Amino acid sequence: MKTNVGGLDRKFRWVVGTSLLVLGWKKRGWLRWASWTLGANFLTTAATTKCLINQKLGINTFPDSKAGLSLNSNPTIQESSEESFPASDAPAWTMGR
């Protein structure tokens, strides 16, 4: 499963999960267990940044690392770099010769 929880969604899950666990301590019976189960689910998805429901619904709030800034974002620079690669190798280092 790919990571699909990030940004504000992840922070929301931390806050809600923690709140539900605290709320569970104050309740009794089935409401306590329901609160703990939901809280643990929110905290788990926030910690692992993976959510099955988000995957099934096609929701992805995780920032894509490939869509961010790249060192070679200029195509001209990238092409020049690829063409000059063999010539840009450093010379071999020899000790004392």
Beta strands, then each sheet from edge to edge (+ up, - down):
end
